[in-house]
Amino acid sequence: MADVALDPQNSNPKELFGQGVRAYVLQDFDTAVKAFSKASELLAAEHGSDVHDSLGDVYLYYGKSLLELSRKESGPLGDGVLKNVEEESETEDVEENEAGEEESKPVNGETPKTEEEDDKPPAEGETDQKVEESGSSEEKKEGEETEDELTDLQVAWEVLELAKRIFTNRGTEGKKNLAETLIVLGEISLESGNFTSAIEDMTQGLEIQKTLFGNDSRTIAETCYKLGGAYSTNGQIDEAIASFNSSYEYLQNKITSLKKDEKESNSEEIEELNGLIPEIQEKIADMKNLKTEIANKMTSSVEDETAPKTNGSAGASSSKQVNDISHLVKRKRKEDEAKEENPAKRPSP
């Protein structure tokens, strides 16, 4: 698939937007991001506002391109987060190992300092030098953190929030794009691990779509599928099953509508939709199996916790009874010993 050539000298926002859309369709997300970024800057400067109505569509495609670019670079959902954590852990381990090696190695041919030498007060000028080095190191870390904050997902979130404001101001005409913006915001939250926010945004977008499309909408089917994935990731199994079932129903309705239309051009779409059905059915089956597995584990856990308590209680009761019997035996034994020690009370032969 050929990449889209972007003219760096082009200052026409309309042309840049068109090139960006083409690049997005061709999955050349890096070029798309560059085109939409430049187009948005030019339009904002032209109109003197970053929430001008003309920026709505540009922001929406800009956010979608950034999301896809982030997915492309980070991998599937979840892998990016785990990868970052592992990389940070590995980096810390490497830094600790390198620090240990540097301490054990001689510096400029000199042997490492002993504890006695470390206890000696620093020479004049050394303290100031260390403070300066410490300050520059902290400034460097702050700079690195600032750079790390500017991720593709964060920029996508910011531009989509602007798009959300623009489409909300459009009223009824902006509902379709507003719904799509909310769903993409939900996908960004899902990628970032904020599952509750993802579910809220996707649900809000889905409710708007239901007012715009019929019960055979492929768009709604796709949204229900995404929402099902968000629910399953958040551990809401019943809600996930319901969402996947809704996606299945909308696709079945779409297939039925296409068959009634009896157009030759519909055959390819029908075949494509039929290919999606097994995947959704598999998701539903997986969720049901997971639900059964969780229920079985909970039942087994309750039984395991109940059994030791019953045995322990019985054992304690039994032990108490033994102690009581032992107490009685001891009393009897003391009485017998008292009788033997007092011969006057013994019966005469």
C-alpha positions as CSV (number, residue, x, y, z in Angstrom):
1,M,0.0,0.0,0.0
2,A,1.6,3.3,-1.2
3,D,2.0,6.1,1.3
4,V,0.5,9.5,0.6
5,A,3.1,12.2,-0.5
6,L,2.6,15.3,1.7
7,D,3.9,18.6,0.4
8,P,5.6,20.4,3.3
9,Q,5.2,23.8,1.6
10,N,1.4,23.3,1.2
11,S,-0.5,25.9,3.3
12,N,-4.0,25.2,2.0
13,P,-5.9,23.7,5.0
14,K,-8.6,22.2,2.7
15,E,-6.1,20.4,0.6
16,L,-4.2,19.2,3.7
17,F,-7.4,17.9,5.1
18,G,-8.1,16.0,1.9
19,Q,-4.6,14.5,1.9
20,G,-5.0,13.5,5.5
21,V,-8.3,11.7,4.9
22,R,-6.8,9.8,2.0
23,A,-3.8,8.9,4.1
24,Y,-6.1,7.7,6.9
25,V,-8.1,5.5,4.6
26,L,-4.8,4.0,3.3
27,Q,-3.7,3.5,6.9
28,D,-0.7,5.8,6.5
29,F,-1.4,7.3,9.9
30,D,1.9,9.1,10.3
31,T,1.3,11.2,7.2
32,A,-2.4,11.6,8.2
33,V,-1.3,13.0,11.6
34,K,1.1,15.5,10.0
35,A,-1.5,16.7,7.5
36,F,-4.3,17.1,10.1
37,S,-1.9,18.8,12.5
38,K,-0.8,21.4,10.0
39,A,-4.4,21.9,8.8
40,S,-5.7,22.5,12.3
41,E,-2.9,25.0,13.0
42,L,-3.6,27.0,9.8
43,L,-7.4,27.0,10.4
44,A,-7.0,28.1,14.1
45,A,-4.7,30.9,13.0
46,E,-7.0,32.0,10.2
47,H,-10.1,32.2,12.4
48,G,-8.4,33.3,15.6
49,S,-10.0,30.4,17.6
50,D,-9.2,26.8,18.3
51,V,-12.9,25.9,18.5
52,H,-14.1,27.4,15.2
53,D,-16.7,25.3,13.5
54,S,-14.4,24.6,10.6
55,L,-12.1,22.7,12.9
56,G,-14.5,20.0,14.0
57,D,-14.0,17.4,11.2
58,V,-10.2,18.1,11.2
59,Y,-10.0,17.5,15.0
60,L,-12.1,14.3,14.7
61,Y,-9.8,12.8,12.0
62,Y,-6.7,14.1,13.8
63,G,-7.7,12.3,17.0
64,K,-8.6,9.1,15.1
65,S,-5.3,9.1,13.3
66,L,-3.4,9.6,16.5
67,L,-5.2,6.8,18.1
68,E,-4.4,4.4,15.3
69,L,-0.8,5.6,15.2
70,S,-0.5,4.9,18.9
71,R,-2.0,1.4,18.4
72,K,0.4,0.7,15.6
73,E,3.4,1.7,17.7
74,S,2.3,0.2,21.0
75,G,0.6,-3.0,19.8
76,P,-2.8,-4.4,20.8
77,L,-4.8,-3.2,23.8
78,G,-3.1,-4.0,27.1
79,D,0.3,-4.8,25.5
80,G,1.3,-1.1,25.4
81,V,0.6,-0.6,29.1
82,L,2.4,-3.8,30.2
83,K,5.3,-3.1,27.9
84,N,5.8,0.4,29.4
85,V,5.8,-1.1,32.9
86,E,8.2,-3.8,32.0
87,E,10.5,-1.4,30.2
88,E,10.6,0.9,33.3
89,S,11.3,-2.0,35.5
90,E,14.1,-3.2,33.2
91,T,15.5,0.3,33.0
92,E,15.6,0.6,36.7
93,D,17.3,-2.8,37.0
94,V,19.9,-1.9,34.4
95,E,20.6,1.5,36.1
96,E,21.1,-0.2,39.5
97,N,23.4,-2.8,38.0
98,E,25.4,-0.2,36.1
99,A,25.6,1.9,39.3
100,G,26.9,-1.1,41.2
101,E,29.5,-1.9,38.5
102,E,30.6,1.8,38.4
103,E,31.2,1.8,42.2
104,S,33.2,-1.4,42.1
105,K,35.3,-0.3,39.1
106,P,38.3,2.0,39.5
107,V,37.8,5.6,38.2
108,N,40.7,6.9,36.1
109,G,42.9,4.2,37.4
110,E,42.2,5.0,41.1
111,T,40.9,2.4,43.5
112,P,37.4,2.8,45.0
113,K,37.1,4.9,48.1
114,T,36.9,3.1,51.4
115,E,34.3,3.9,54.1
116,E,36.9,5.9,56.0
117,E,37.7,8.0,53.0
118,D,33.9,8.6,52.4
119,D,33.7,9.9,56.0
120,K,36.2,12.6,55.3
121,P,34.7,16.1,54.8
122,P,34.6,17.2,51.1
123,A,37.2,19.7,49.9
124,E,36.3,23.3,49.2
125,G,34.3,23.6,45.9
126,E,33.3,20.0,45.8
127,T,30.0,20.6,47.7
128,D,29.0,23.4,45.3
129,Q,29.8,21.2,42.4
130,K,27.7,18.3,43.7
131,V,24.8,20.7,44.3
132,E,25.0,22.0,40.7
133,E,25.2,18.5,39.3
134,S,22.2,17.4,41.4
135,G,20.2,20.5,40.2
136,S,21.0,19.8,36.6
137,S,20.1,16.2,37.0
138,E,16.7,17.1,38.5
139,E,16.1,19.6,35.7
140,K,16.9,16.9,33.2
141,K,14.4,14.5,34.8
142,E,11.7,17.1,34.8
143,G,12.4,17.8,31.1
144,E,12.1,14.1,30.4
145,E,8.9,13.8,32.3
146,T,7.4,16.8,30.3
147,E,8.4,15.1,27.1
148,D,6.9,11.8,28.2
149,E,3.6,13.5,29.0
150,L,3.1,14.5,25.3
151,T,2.0,11.1,24.0
152,D,-0.1,10.5,21.0
153,L,-3.0,9.4,23.1
154,Q,-2.9,12.6,25.2
155,V,-2.8,14.8,22.1
156,A,-5.7,12.8,20.7
157,W,-7.7,13.3,23.8
158,E,-7.1,17.0,23.7
159,V,-8.1,17.5,20.1
160,L,-11.2,15.2,20.5
161,E,-12.4,17.2,23.5
162,L,-12.2,20.3,21.3
163,A,-14.1,18.4,18.6
164,K,-16.7,17.4,21.2
165,R,-17.3,21.1,22.0
166,I,-17.6,22.0,18.4
167,F,-20.1,19.3,17.5
168,T,-22.1,19.9,20.6
169,N,-22.5,23.6,19.6
170,R,-23.8,22.4,16.2
171,G,-26.9,20.9,17.8
172,T,-28.9,18.4,15.8
173,E,-26.6,18.7,12.8
174,G,-23.5,17.7,14.9
175,K,-25.1,14.6,16.6
176,K,-23.6,12.0,14.2
177,N,-20.0,13.4,14.6
178,L,-20.5,13.9,18.3
179,A,-21.5,10.3,18.8
180,E,-18.4,9.2,16.8
181,T,-16.2,11.6,18.8
182,L,-17.5,10.2,22.1
183,I,-16.8,6.6,21.0
184,V,-13.3,7.4,19.9
185,L,-12.7,9.1,23.3
186,G,-13.9,5.9,24.9
187,E,-11.4,3.9,22.8
188,I,-8.6,6.2,24.0
189,S,-9.6,5.7,27.6
190,L,-9.7,2.0,27.0
191,E,-6.2,2.1,25.6
192,S,-5.1,4.2,28.6
193,G,-6.6,1.7,31.1
194,N,-9.4,4.0,32.2
195,F,-12.2,1.5,31.7
196,T,-14.9,3.3,33.6
197,S,-14.5,6.5,31.5
198,A,-14.4,4.3,28.4
199,I,-17.7,2.7,29.2
200,E,-19.3,6.1,30.0
201,D,-18.2,7.7,26.7
202,M,-19.1,4.7,24.5
203,T,-22.5,4.3,26.2
204,Q,-23.2,8.0,25.6
205,G,-22.2,7.8,22.0
206,L,-24.3,4.6,21.5
207,E,-27.4,6.3,22.9
208,I,-27.0,9.1,20.4
209,Q,-26.5,6.6,17.5
210,K,-29.7,4.8,18.4
211,T,-31.6,8.1,17.8
212,L,-30.0,8.4,14.4
213,F,-29.9,4.9,12.9
214,G,-32.3,1.9,12.6
215,N,-32.2,-1.5,14.2
216,D,-30.2,-2.8,11.2
217,S,-27.3,-0.3,11.6
218,R,-23.9,-1.7,11.1
219,T,-22.5,1.3,12.8
220,I,-24.4,0.5,16.0
221,A,-23.3,-3.1,15.7
222,E,-19.7,-2.0,15.7
223,T,-20.2,0.3,18.7
224,C,-21.9,-2.5,20.7
225,Y,-19.0,-4.8,19.9
226,K,-16.5,-2.1,21.2
227,L,-18.6,-1.6,24.3
228,G,-18.7,-5.3,24.9
229,G,-14.9,-5.3,24.8
230,A,-14.8,-2.5,27.3
231,Y,-17.2,-4.3,29.7
232,S,-15.2,-7.5,29.5
233,T,-11.9,-5.7,30.2
234,N,-13.5,-4.1,33.2
235,G,-14.7,-7.5,34.5
236,Q,-18.5,-6.8,33.9
237,I,-19.3,-10.1,32.3
238,D,-23.1,-9.9,32.1
239,E,-22.9,-6.4,30.5
240,A,-20.3,-7.7,28.0
241,I,-22.6,-10.6,27.0
242,A,-25.5,-8.3,26.6
243,S,-23.4,-5.9,24.4
244,F,-22.1,-8.7,22.2
245,N,-25.6,-10.1,21.8
246,S,-26.8,-6.7,20.7
247,S,-24.0,-6.5,18.1
248,Y,-25.0,-9.9,16.8
249,E,-28.6,-8.9,16.5
250,Y,-27.9,-5.7,14.7
251,L,-25.7,-7.6,12.2
252,Q,-28.4,-10.2,11.6
253,N,-30.9,-7.5,11.0
254,K,-28.5,-5.9,8.5
255,I,-28.0,-9.1,6.7
256,T,-31.8,-9.6,6.5
257,S,-32.3,-6.1,5.1
258,L,-29.6,-6.6,2.5
259,K,-31.2,-9.9,1.3
260,K,-34.6,-8.2,1.0
261,D,-33.0,-5.5,-1.2
262,E,-31.9,-8.1,-3.7
263,K,-29.1,-6.1,-5.2
264,E,-26.1,-7.8,-6.7
265,S,-23.8,-5.2,-5.0
266,N,-25.1,-6.4,-1.6
267,S,-23.7,-9.9,-2.0
268,E,-20.1,-8.8,-1.0
269,E,-21.3,-7.0,2.1
270,I,-23.5,-10.0,3.1
271,E,-20.5,-12.3,2.7
272,E,-18.4,-9.9,4.8
273,L,-21.0,-9.7,7.6
274,N,-21.5,-13.4,7.7
275,G,-17.7,-13.7,8.2
276,L,-18.1,-11.4,11.3
277,I,-20.9,-13.4,12.9
278,P,-18.7,-16.4,14.1
279,E,-16.3,-13.9,15.8
280,I,-19.1,-12.4,17.8
281,Q,-20.5,-15.8,18.7
282,E,-17.1,-16.8,19.9
283,K,-16.9,-13.7,22.1
284,I,-20.3,-14.5,23.6
285,A,-19.3,-18.1,24.3
286,D,-16.0,-17.0,25.9
287,M,-17.9,-14.7,28.2
288,K,-20.4,-17.3,29.2
289,N,-17.6,-19.8,29.9
290,L,-15.7,-17.2,31.9
291,K,-18.9,-16.5,33.9
292,T,-19.3,-20.3,34.7
293,E,-15.7,-20.6,35.6
294,I,-15.9,-17.7,38.0
295,A,-19.1,-19.1,39.6
296,N,-17.5,-22.5,40.0
297,K,-14.4,-21.0,41.7
298,M,-16.5,-19.0,44.0
299,T,-18.5,-22.1,45.0
300,S,-15.4,-24.1,45.6
301,S,-13.8,-21.3,47.6
302,V,-16.9,-21.0,49.9
303,E,-16.9,-24.8,50.4
304,D,-13.2,-24.8,51.3
305,E,-13.6,-21.9,53.8
306,T,-16.7,-23.6,55.4
307,A,-15.2,-27.0,55.9
308,P,-12.3,-26.1,58.1
309,K,-14.5,-23.9,60.3
310,T,-16.9,-26.8,61.0
311,N,-14.1,-29.2,61.8
312,G,-12.4,-26.7,64.0
313,S,-15.5,-26.0,65.9
314,A,-16.2,-29.7,66.5
315,G,-12.6,-30.2,67.6
316,A,-12.9,-27.3,70.1
317,S,-16.1,-28.7,71.5
318,S,-14.6,-32.2,71.8
319,S,-11.5,-30.8,73.5
320,K,-13.7,-29.0,76.0
321,Q,-15.5,-32.2,76.8
322,V,-12.3,-34.0,77.4
323,N,-11.1,-31.2,79.7
324,D,-14.3,-31.5,81.7
325,I,-13.9,-35.2,82.0
326,S,-10.3,-34.8,83.1
327,H,-11.4,-32.3,85.7
328,L,-13.9,-34.9,87.1
329,V,-11.2,-37.6,87.1
330,K,-8.8,-35.3,89.0
331,R,-11.4,-34.6,91.7
332,K,-12.1,-38.3,92.2
333,R,-8.4,-39.0,92.4
334,K,-8.0,-36.3,95.1
335,E,-10.8,-37.7,97.2
336,D,-9.3,-41.2,97.0
337,E,-5.9,-39.8,98.1
338,A,-7.5,-38.0,101.1
339,K,-9.2,-41.2,102.3
340,E,-5.8,-43.1,102.2
341,E,-4.0,-40.4,104.2
342,N,-6.7,-40.4,107.0
343,P,-6.6,-43.9,108.6
344,A,-9.2,-43.0,111.2
345,K,-11.8,-42.8,108.5
346,R,-10.9,-46.2,107.2
347,P,-13.5,-48.9,107.9
348,S,-12.5,-51.3,110.7
349,P,-11.6,-54.8,109.5
